[in-house]
Amino acid sequence: MGEHTRDLNAVSRDLALAGESLPLALSSEQRPVVQTLRRAGTEPWLDTGDRQSAAADWGPELGALTTNNTLINQVIQTGALDEALTEAAQRLKAVAPGASEQELVTELGFIANARVSIDLVRTFGTRVSVELHPDFAEDAPATVAWAQRYFTLCPEKFIIKVPLTPAGFVAVRRIAGLGIPVNYTLGFSARQNVLATLFSRPAFVNVFLGRLNAVVKDNGLGDGANVGEKACLASDAWVKRLRSEDGGPPTRQIAASMRGPDQVVTLAGVDVHTIPPKVFRGFVELGAAATIAPYSAVDLPVQADLDLSVLWGVPDAFVDFARRAHAEGGTIASGADLVRLAVESGFGDLFHTWTDDERAEVRADGKIPVLSKWAGRVAIDDLMTRAALESFRVDQAALDDRLRGLL
């Protein structure tokens, strides 16, 4: 690490912690419908980085807040932190005159993300999921280094979000080994999460269920009903099964990307729900009308004009592969090593080798990909993960551009 890098890191840490939080009036009222959800085995989290929005819905039954690149971008684009970040930019340039523009932008992004997240911690006294810059998604050493930087700012409350990529699997294994809680995000299938649970052992894995329903509906291949829910329930059942084994990993399942209060009810019993404020308000409004009980092993009906079984099916051979990956973890030093093992084990479709042109094509289509472009070439879970990651890159680029203008 060069001298100017050490100087940047030290100053960035000071600036990240320097903000103050104005008090907000928070409700201490316990809402019966939310208490019932918790009794069903689900810890609800609010999916927002907006302090005012969170305050409007906050209550003692909520367990955490989540942020991501998109949500942080929305906060920063309001200009609320422009003055603080402009001053931060001047300090960074003064302490490290040899730093490149990109280094300065990345450090400002770290400060901005941390300031928003620490503000949430100070206001609500709760845990906050903090997502890394998507540029590190394919770089395991950088992911580990930046996860440590964020975590040391607030080790009592920060959960580090890492996107699901081959390098991410390796990085999360290392980060979790350091005792840092990881929210391994952008998951879409039970098999992705079985591998994550057995090999990487994060605190949390995800199924972005709303996007799964949308990709079927938006591509005209069915109504999309229950696609995400079925994948999420299958993943939750696997995570719980693996957790119950002697010495099993401590991983918990998150039902993410919810679109309506009905999904909260259907998925009651999944370990965690991350719920957008609008959806959460709709759920609270159900009140006593909602019948909430832990889900049973029900086979939700799905009608779609394509084979989606890869989203919820986990064959024994795949579990064997995941256990082998864990057993050989010491020799798996990179994402490429994990991909080779997946290919050897007969599951090469888990990780498509994305070219720059393919990434650009996915990015251009947005977070809901055009399935006809990829049929027979890319498995749907890997495609959805890539589309989600590329959509975050777009929002991060918008944020970086704003920060660049403050230099």
N, C-alpha and C positions, 0 to 999 in steps of 0.2 A: 504494500500500500504506500503510495507516494505521500510526501509531506503535505501537499495541498489537499489531498483526499482526506487525510486525518483531520486537517483543519476544517474542511467542509463538514465532515461528520460531526465534529464537536460543536460547531456553530449551529448546524441544523438541529441538533438535539436541544440546544438551549432555546432556539426559536420555536421549536415544536411545543415546548412546555411552557412558553411564556404567556400564552393567552389567558384571559380571564373570562369567567362565565357569569352572565347576569342571572339572578335567580328567577325561576318561573314557578307559578303556582301549580302544583301537581295534585291530582286527586288521590286520596287514600281509600276510596270506596272499592269494596270487593264486589265484582259483578258476578252474580250467580252462574250465568251461562259460561263464563270463562273459568270459574272454579270447577264447574262440572267437566270441562275439557281437561283441566289438570288432573282431576280425579280419574279420568279415563286413561291417563298415562302420557299426556302430551304437554310439553312445556311450550307455550306460545311466545314467539318473539315478534317484535314489530320490524318490518322490512322498510326502513327509511333512515336517511341521514339528515333529514330536515328536523331541526330541534323544535320548531313551533308546531309542526304537524305531529311529531311524536308526543309533545306535551298535551295536545288535545285528546289523545287516546290513551295516555299512559295510565296504568293502574298497578297495584302491588302484585297482581297475578302474572304480570309479564316478566319474562326471564332475561331478555337481552334485546339489543338493537343490532341490525345488520346494515353495513354500508357496502357499496361496490363502486367501480369506476364511474358508472352512469350516475349514481346518486351523488357522489362527491362532485362530479362535473356540474350537476344541476345546482348544487349549493354555491360553488365557486363562480359560476357564470352570473349569479345575482350581483356580484361585486362586493359582497359583504366583507370579504377579507382582502380586498384590493390594497387598502392602505397598509395593512400589516405585512402583506406579501411583497409590496414594493419596498418597504423598509428592509425586509428580509433579503431581498435581492441585492440591495446595496451592501449589506453586511457580508453576504457571501462573496460578492465580487472583490470586496476590500480584503478579505482574509485569504482568498485564493485567486489572485490575479491571473494565474496560469490555467485556470479551469476553462474547459470548453463551454460553449453555449449549451450543449446538450447536458453536460454534467450539472450546470446551474439549473436548468429546467427540471431535471430529475430530482435535484435536492429541494427545489421549491415545491415540486409535487409531493415529496415526502412531508414537508412542513405543512402544506395545505391539508393533506389527508389526515395527518396526525392532529392538527388543530381542530378540525371538524370532529374527529373521533373522540379526542380528549374532552372537548366541550360536552359531548353527549355523556361521557362517563361522569363528569363533574355535575351535570344537571340532573341525571337520573340515577346515579349511583349504581349503574348496572354494567354488565359485560357488553362489549361492542366488538363485532366482527369487522376487521380492517383488511381490505383487499390490497394485494401488491400490484405494482405497475405491470400491465400485461406484457411489456417488453422482456420481462424476466421469465416468461412462461416456459421457454425452451432451454433455460440455463439453470441447471440445478445448483451450482455453487452460488450464483447471484441470488437465487430464491432463498437459500439458506441464510446468506448474509443479510439480506433486507428483512427477512422475517425476524432475525435476531435484533436488528435495529429498531423495528417497530415494537417488538415485545418488551424490550428493556425500558421503553418509555412508560409503560403502564402494565407491569407483569400481573397485577392483581385482576385486571379487567379486560385486557386485550386478548382476542382470539384472532389468529392470523388466517386470512383466506388465501388459498393457493389454488389456481385453476388446474383442472385435471388434464395433464399431458404426460407423455412418457417421462420427461425430465421431472415433472411435478411429482410423480410417484416416488422417484428416488429422493427428491428434495424433502418431501413430506416425511418419509421414513427417517431421514436425518434430523429434521426439525422436531418431530415427535420424540425422538430419542433424547433430545435436549430438554425435554419436559415442557415444551411450548405447545399449547393447545392449537390445533389446526382445524379449520373449517375447509375441508377439501371440496371445492365448489365446482360447478359446471358438470355435474354428473347427470346421466340420463338413463342408466340401466342398472338392473340388479347385478349384472356380471361386472360392470365397472366398479361397483361398490364392494363386491366380494373381494376382488383383487386389492382394492384400496384398504379394506379392513384387515385382510390377512398379511399383506406385504408392507403397507405404509403405516397402519395403525394410527390414523388421525383421530382427533376427538369427535369429528363430525364428518359425515358424507351427505350428499344431496341427490335428490331427483327433482329436476326442474319440470314439474308435471304439466303446468299450463302450456309450456312451449310444445310439449309432445302432443297435447290435444290440438293445438293450433296448427302444427305442421301437417297433420292428417287432414284437418278441415280445410285449411288454406290451399292445399294441393288438390282438393277435390277428390280425395280418396276415401271419404267417409265423413261422418259427422264429428269425429274426434272424441266422442264421449268415452270416458273411462280409460283412455290410453295411458295418460300420465298417472292416474290413480292406480291402475293395475301395476304399472312398473314400480311405483313408490311402495305399494303394499308388499310386493314381492321382495324388494330390496330391504324394507324394514324387517320382514320376517327372517331374511338371511342374516342381517346384522345382529338381530336379537339372538338368533341361534348360535352364531359364532361367539357372541359375547357371553353366552351362558356356559360355554365350554370351560373346562378347568384351565385357568390361566388365559382365558380368551381375551381378545383385544377390547379396549374400553369404548370402542367407536359407537356413536349414536347416529340415528338416521334423521335427516331433515327433509320434510316435505316443503319444497320451495316453489316459487313462481306460481302462487295461487291466484286464481282469477275470480273466484266467487265464494261466498260463505258456505255454499253447499259442499264445497271441497273440504272445508274445515271439518264439517260434520262427518263426511264420508271417511276421512282419514284420521278420525279421533283414535288415539292409541299409538300413532306413529310418534317416535320419541320427541321430535321438535317440529313445530310449524313456523316458518317465516312468512308473516302475513302483511301485505301492504296495508296502509292505513284505511283506504277505502273499503277493502275486503273485510278488515277487522271490524269496522263500524257496522257493516252489514251483518256480520256474525253476531255482534252484541245486540243488534236490534231484533234478532230472532227471539231472544229472551227465553221464556218458558215454553215457547212453541217448538223449540229445538229438542229432538230426542237424541241425546249424545251418549254413546256407549263405545267401549273399545271395539275396534273392528275384529271380525272373526275371519277365518281363512276362507272368505267368500271369493268365488271366481267371477269378477266383474265382467259383464258382457262387453265385447268390443267388436264393432263392425268396421272393417277397413279393407280396401282393395289392394292390400300388400301384406306381406308376412312381417309381423312385428314381434314375433316370439323372442327375438334376440334381446328385447327390452326387459323381459321378465324371466326368461328361461336361463337357468344356470345348470348345465349338465355336470355330472360327476367329474368328467375329464377336465372341466374348467376349474373346479375346486382343487383338483390335484395339481393343476398348473399353478394356481395361486399359492398353494402350500409349498410347492417346490420353489417358487420365487422367494417366499419368506425364508425357507431353509437355506437358500443360496444367496441371501441378501448381502452378505459380506463381499461377494464377488460381483454384484451388480452395481457398478460404479456410475453408470450413466443411463439415460433414457434409451440409448441405442442398445445397451446390454439387455434391458428389459424387453425391448421389441424383438431382439433375436430369440430370447427364450420363449416369447409368445409364439413366434413363427415355428420354432422347433416343436412346440407343444400342440400345434394345429390350430392356433387362434390368432393368426396373423391379421385377420380382419379387425381385430380390436384396435389396431393402430395403423391407420393409413399414412403413408409417407407423402406429406403435402408439399407440393411445389409452390414456389412463389406465385405463379400464375393461378393455381387453384385457390390459394388463400385469398388472392385478390377477387376471384370470382365469387367465392363464398361471402366475402366482405361486402361486395356490391349488392348482393341479394338480401342482406340484412339478417336478423337473428332467426328468421324462419326461412330455411333454404328451399330451393326448387328441387324437389326430389327426383324429377325425371332426369336432371343433369348428372345424377350420381348413382342411379340405379345400377346394381351389379358391380359397382366400383368401390363404394364406401359403405360400411355398415352404418345404420341409422343412428346408433348411439354415438359413434365417433364423429359422424357428420354434424349432429346437433351440438356436441361439445365444441367442435371447431367453429361453427356458426356463432355460438355464444361468445367464444373468445374473440373472434374477429369483430363482433359488434361492440365489445368492450374496448377494443383497440380504437375504433372510430370515436367513441366518447372520450377516451384518454387523449387522443390526438387533439380533440377540441379543447380539452383542458390544458394540454401542453402548449397549444397555440396561445391561449389566454395568458398563461404564465410567461411565455416567451416575450409577450408584449409588455410585461412588467419589468423586464431586465433593464 
